[in-house]
Amino acid sequence: MRVGVYLNTAGTDLDTLLGDVAAAAASGLTSAFLSQLTSLDAITVAGLAARLTPGIEVGTAVVPTYPRHPLALAVQALTAQAAGGNRFTLGVGPSHRQIIEGSYGLSYDRPARHTREYLNALLPLLRGEAVEYRGETLSAAGQVEVPGATPPPVLLAALGPAMLRIAGELTDGTVTTWTGAAALADHIVPRITEAARAAGRPAPRVVAAALVAVSSDPDGVRRQVADRLGFAAGFASYRSLLELQGLSGLHETVIAGDEDTVAKELARFAEAGVTDLLVSALGDESVRRRTLDLVRQL
């Protein structure tokens, strides 16, 4: 299992993010993935970070599809790929109804159909092919040519059966969040692996993001997550995921405790079949440093 970091772009300035990617590379970690919120553009930062920091994979986890036409996203992703020396990985997902309808004012009807059609248009564009696509939810016609760029790997945020089937059939793998090792072993890994096998595709990557804190106050860490991010449990896909895991709140998926406790929990991800673990270090500066020190040992 490869180990990298998951970096939150919200409330973080560009120099700090670039420094965090460089620190991850210097520590021997394999990847740094960036969130896409309403702050810095994750694809732009990823391309710049990859250009400035050799030897590490840089990607997005994840860019929402609805607000970005496949032609526009293909141009941006291939530009980041060219800028970063072809070490960019594009993570995409449909996001959530509350965001797409509430913030962007777009319809969130039929997200699985939208995602399949979006990928059917996007993936050929990333390969430099001419596209003339007419679907039920979107249309795309054109071709993208970015000199020096190879098609980036594409990961799909997938938690439910329909999205995992799409991820396995069409993409290089999935990227998950708020998902414990047991749910990955019993639900995520088998479903996407079988979908890829049935489609004649290679074994998929399973990239799992985990919130982690090596801390003497694990309950305090979880309370902070509940206060700051607990609202997201109302998103349908996360709510279903929590029910699948027998949990009531997202904070219950946080991995926190002393070094031995955290190390044992992280080892369970490898046993579950996760190919890439992305650690999001929580807490104050000293707790984050302690957490990342442990992660580097992995």
C-alpha positions as CSV (number, residue, x, y, z in Angstrom):
1,M,0.0,0.0,0.0
2,R,1.4,3.4,-1.0
3,V,1.0,6.2,1.5
4,G,0.5,9.9,0.7
5,V,-1.2,13.0,2.1
6,Y,-4.5,14.6,1.6
7,L,-4.3,18.4,1.7
8,N,-7.3,20.7,2.3
9,T,-7.2,23.8,0.1
10,A,-9.8,25.6,2.2
11,G,-8.2,28.3,4.3
12,T,-4.7,27.5,3.1
13,D,-2.5,29.8,1.1
14,L,-0.7,28.7,-2.0
15,D,2.8,28.8,-0.6
16,T,1.8,26.6,2.3
17,L,0.2,24.0,0.0
18,L,3.3,23.9,-2.2
19,G,5.4,23.6,0.9
20,D,3.3,20.7,2.1
21,V,3.7,18.9,-1.2
22,A,7.5,19.4,-1.1
23,A,7.6,18.1,2.5
24,A,5.7,15.0,1.6
25,A,8.1,14.3,-1.3
26,A,11.1,14.9,0.9
27,S,9.7,12.4,3.4
28,G,9.4,9.7,0.8
29,L,5.6,9.7,0.6
30,T,4.3,8.7,-2.8
31,S,1.5,11.3,-3.4
32,A,-0.3,14.4,-2.4
33,F,-3.9,14.9,-3.3
34,L,-5.8,18.2,-3.0
35,S,-9.4,18.9,-2.2
36,Q,-11.5,21.1,-4.5
37,L,-13.7,23.5,-2.5
38,T,-14.4,27.2,-3.0
39,S,-10.8,28.3,-2.4
40,L,-7.7,27.7,-4.6
41,D,-8.3,25.7,-7.7
42,A,-7.0,22.2,-7.0
43,I,-6.0,21.3,-10.6
44,T,-3.9,24.5,-11.0
45,V,-2.2,24.0,-7.7
46,A,-1.5,20.3,-8.5
47,G,0.1,21.2,-11.8
48,L,2.3,23.8,-10.2
49,A,3.2,21.6,-7.3
50,A,4.2,18.7,-9.6
51,R,6.3,21.1,-11.7
52,L,8.1,22.5,-8.6
53,T,8.5,19.1,-6.8
54,P,9.8,16.2,-8.8
55,G,9.3,12.6,-7.7
56,I,5.8,12.7,-6.3
57,E,2.3,12.1,-7.8
58,V,0.0,15.1,-7.4
59,G,-3.7,14.8,-7.9
60,T,-7.2,16.1,-7.1
61,A,-9.7,14.5,-4.7
62,V,-12.0,15.5,-6.1
63,V,-13.1,18.0,-8.8
64,P,-16.9,18.3,-9.2
65,T,-18.1,17.4,-12.7
66,Y,-21.4,19.3,-12.9
67,P,-20.0,22.8,-13.0
68,R,-17.3,21.9,-15.6
69,H,-18.0,20.9,-19.1
70,P,-15.9,17.9,-20.2
71,L,-14.1,20.0,-22.9
72,A,-13.1,22.6,-20.3
73,L,-12.0,20.0,-17.8
74,A,-9.9,18.2,-20.4
75,V,-8.1,21.3,-21.3
76,Q,-7.3,22.2,-17.7
77,A,-6.3,18.6,-16.7
78,L,-4.0,18.2,-19.7
79,T,-2.4,21.5,-19.0
80,A,-1.7,20.5,-15.4
81,Q,-0.3,17.2,-16.8
82,A,2.0,19.0,-19.1
83,A,3.1,21.5,-16.5
84,G,3.8,18.8,-13.9
85,G,5.8,16.4,-16.1
86,N,3.0,13.9,-16.5
87,R,2.7,13.2,-12.7
88,F,-0.9,14.5,-12.4
89,T,-3.9,12.3,-11.5
90,L,-7.4,13.6,-12.0
91,G,-9.9,12.7,-9.4
92,V,-13.5,13.7,-10.3
93,G,-17.0,13.2,-8.8
94,P,-20.5,14.5,-9.1
95,S,-20.4,16.1,-5.6
96,H,-23.7,16.4,-3.7
97,R,-27.2,17.8,-4.3
98,Q,-26.8,20.5,-1.7
99,I,-23.7,21.9,-3.4
100,I,-24.7,21.5,-7.0
101,E,-28.2,22.8,-6.7
102,G,-27.7,25.0,-3.7
103,S,-24.5,26.7,-4.7
104,Y,-24.3,26.4,-8.5
105,G,-28.0,26.4,-9.2
106,L,-27.7,23.3,-11.5
107,S,-29.9,20.3,-11.5
108,Y,-28.6,17.2,-9.7
109,D,-31.0,14.8,-11.3
110,R,-29.7,11.4,-12.3
111,P,-26.1,11.7,-10.9
112,A,-25.1,8.2,-12.0
113,R,-26.3,8.7,-15.5
114,H,-24.6,12.1,-15.6
115,T,-21.3,10.6,-14.3
116,R,-21.3,7.8,-16.9
117,E,-22.0,10.2,-19.8
118,Y,-19.5,12.8,-18.5
119,L,-16.8,10.1,-18.5
120,N,-17.8,8.9,-21.9
121,A,-17.1,12.4,-23.2
122,L,-14.1,13.2,-21.0
123,L,-11.9,10.1,-21.3
124,P,-11.6,10.2,-25.1
125,L,-10.8,14.0,-24.9
126,L,-8.0,13.3,-22.4
127,R,-6.6,10.8,-24.9
128,G,-6.6,13.5,-27.6
129,E,-9.4,11.9,-29.6
130,A,-12.1,13.9,-31.5
131,V,-15.4,13.6,-29.7
132,E,-19.0,13.9,-31.0
133,Y,-21.0,12.9,-28.0
134,R,-24.8,13.3,-27.5
135,G,-26.1,12.0,-24.2
136,E,-29.3,12.4,-22.2
137,T,-27.6,14.8,-19.7
138,L,-24.8,16.5,-21.7
139,S,-23.3,16.9,-25.2
140,A,-19.7,17.5,-26.2
141,A,-18.1,18.0,-29.6
142,G,-14.5,18.8,-30.2
143,Q,-10.9,17.8,-29.6
144,V,-8.2,18.8,-27.1
145,E,-4.5,18.9,-28.0
146,V,-1.9,19.8,-25.4
147,P,1.7,19.2,-26.5
148,G,3.7,17.2,-24.0
149,A,0.8,15.9,-22.0
150,T,-0.1,12.2,-21.7
151,P,-3.6,11.1,-20.7
152,P,-3.7,11.4,-16.8
153,P,-5.0,8.6,-14.7
154,V,-8.6,9.3,-13.8
155,L,-10.2,8.3,-10.4
156,L,-13.9,8.5,-9.6
157,A,-15.3,9.3,-6.2
158,A,-17.5,6.3,-5.7
159,L,-19.2,5.0,-2.6
160,G,-22.5,3.3,-3.7
161,P,-23.0,0.3,-6.0
162,A,-23.9,2.2,-9.1
163,M,-20.9,4.6,-8.9
164,L,-18.5,1.8,-8.0
165,R,-19.7,-0.1,-11.1
166,I,-19.0,3.0,-13.3
167,A,-15.6,3.5,-11.7
168,G,-14.6,-0.1,-12.3
169,E,-15.9,-0.1,-15.9
170,L,-14.5,3.2,-17.1
171,T,-11.8,4.7,-14.9
172,D,-8.5,3.7,-13.2
173,G,-10.0,3.4,-9.8
174,T,-11.8,5.2,-7.0
175,V,-11.1,7.7,-4.3
176,T,-13.1,7.4,-1.1
177,T,-13.6,9.4,2.1
178,W,-15.3,8.8,5.5
179,T,-14.8,5.1,4.8
180,G,-13.3,2.7,7.4
181,A,-11.2,-0.3,6.6
182,A,-14.1,-2.8,7.2
183,A,-16.4,-1.0,4.7
184,L,-13.6,-0.9,2.1
185,A,-12.9,-4.6,2.5
186,D,-16.5,-5.7,2.5
187,H,-18.1,-3.2,0.1
188,I,-15.8,-0.9,-1.9
189,V,-12.9,-3.2,-3.0
190,P,-15.0,-6.2,-4.0
191,R,-17.5,-4.2,-6.0
192,I,-15.1,-2.1,-8.0
193,T,-12.7,-5.0,-8.6
194,E,-15.5,-7.1,-10.0
195,A,-16.7,-4.3,-12.2
196,A,-13.2,-3.8,-13.6
197,R,-12.7,-7.5,-14.1
198,A,-16.1,-7.8,-16.0
199,A,-15.1,-4.9,-18.2
200,G,-11.7,-6.5,-19.0
201,R,-9.9,-3.7,-17.3
202,P,-6.8,-3.9,-15.0
203,A,-7.2,-4.2,-11.2
204,P,-8.4,-0.7,-10.1
205,R,-6.6,1.6,-7.7
206,V,-8.5,2.1,-4.4
207,V,-7.4,5.4,-3.0
208,A,-8.7,6.0,0.5
209,A,-8.6,9.3,2.4
210,A,-8.5,9.1,6.2
211,L,-8.6,11.7,8.8
212,V,-5.9,10.9,11.3
213,A,-4.5,12.3,14.6
214,V,-1.8,10.9,16.8
215,S,-3.1,12.6,19.9
216,S,-3.5,12.1,23.7
217,D,-7.1,13.5,23.3
218,P,-8.7,11.5,20.5
219,D,-12.2,12.3,21.7
220,G,-11.4,16.0,21.5
221,V,-10.2,15.6,18.0
222,R,-13.4,13.9,17.0
223,R,-15.5,16.6,18.6
224,Q,-13.7,19.2,16.6
225,V,-14.4,17.2,13.4
226,A,-18.1,16.9,14.4
227,D,-18.4,20.6,15.1
228,R,-16.7,21.6,11.8
229,L,-17.8,19.0,9.3
230,G,-20.7,17.2,11.0
231,F,-23.2,18.9,8.6
232,A,-21.9,16.8,5.7
233,A,-23.5,13.7,7.3
234,G,-26.7,15.1,5.7
235,F,-25.4,14.5,2.2
236,A,-27.2,11.4,0.8
237,S,-24.1,9.5,-0.2
238,Y,-22.4,10.0,3.1
239,R,-25.5,9.2,5.0
240,S,-25.8,5.9,3.2
241,L,-22.2,5.2,3.8
242,L,-22.5,5.9,7.6
243,E,-25.5,3.6,7.7
244,L,-23.6,0.9,6.0
245,Q,-20.9,1.2,8.6
246,G,-23.3,1.3,11.5
247,L,-22.2,4.8,12.4
248,S,-24.2,8.0,13.2
249,G,-21.6,10.7,12.4
250,L,-18.7,11.4,10.2
251,H,-16.5,12.1,13.2
252,E,-16.7,8.4,14.1
253,T,-14.5,7.5,11.1
254,V,-11.6,9.6,12.4
255,I,-8.5,7.5,13.3
256,A,-7.1,9.0,16.6
257,G,-5.1,7.8,19.5
258,D,-1.5,7.0,20.4
259,E,1.1,5.8,17.9
260,D,0.3,2.1,18.4
261,T,-3.4,2.6,18.1
262,V,-3.2,4.6,14.9
263,A,-0.6,2.4,13.3
264,K,-2.8,-0.7,13.8
265,E,-5.8,1.1,12.3
266,L,-3.9,2.3,9.3
267,A,-2.5,-1.3,8.7
268,R,-6.1,-2.5,8.4
269,F,-6.4,-0.4,5.2
270,A,-3.7,-2.4,3.5
271,E,-5.4,-5.6,4.7
272,A,-8.7,-4.3,3.2
273,G,-7.1,-4.1,-0.3
274,V,-6.5,-0.3,-0.4
275,T,-3.7,0.5,-2.9
276,D,-3.2,4.1,-1.8
277,L,-3.8,5.6,1.6
278,L,-4.1,9.4,1.8
279,V,-3.6,10.8,5.3
280,S,-5.2,14.0,6.3
281,A,-3.4,15.1,9.6
282,L,-5.7,16.7,12.1
283,G,-5.1,18.8,15.2
284,D,-2.8,21.6,16.1
285,E,0.8,21.9,14.7
286,S,2.4,19.6,17.3
287,V,-0.3,16.9,16.8
288,R,-0.1,17.1,13.0
289,R,3.7,16.9,13.2
290,R,3.4,13.8,15.5
291,T,0.9,12.3,13.1
292,L,3.0,12.9,10.0
293,D,6.1,11.5,11.8
294,L,4.2,8.2,12.2
295,V,3.0,8.3,8.6
296,R,6.5,8.7,7.3
297,Q,7.5,5.5,9.1
298,L,4.8,3.6,7.2
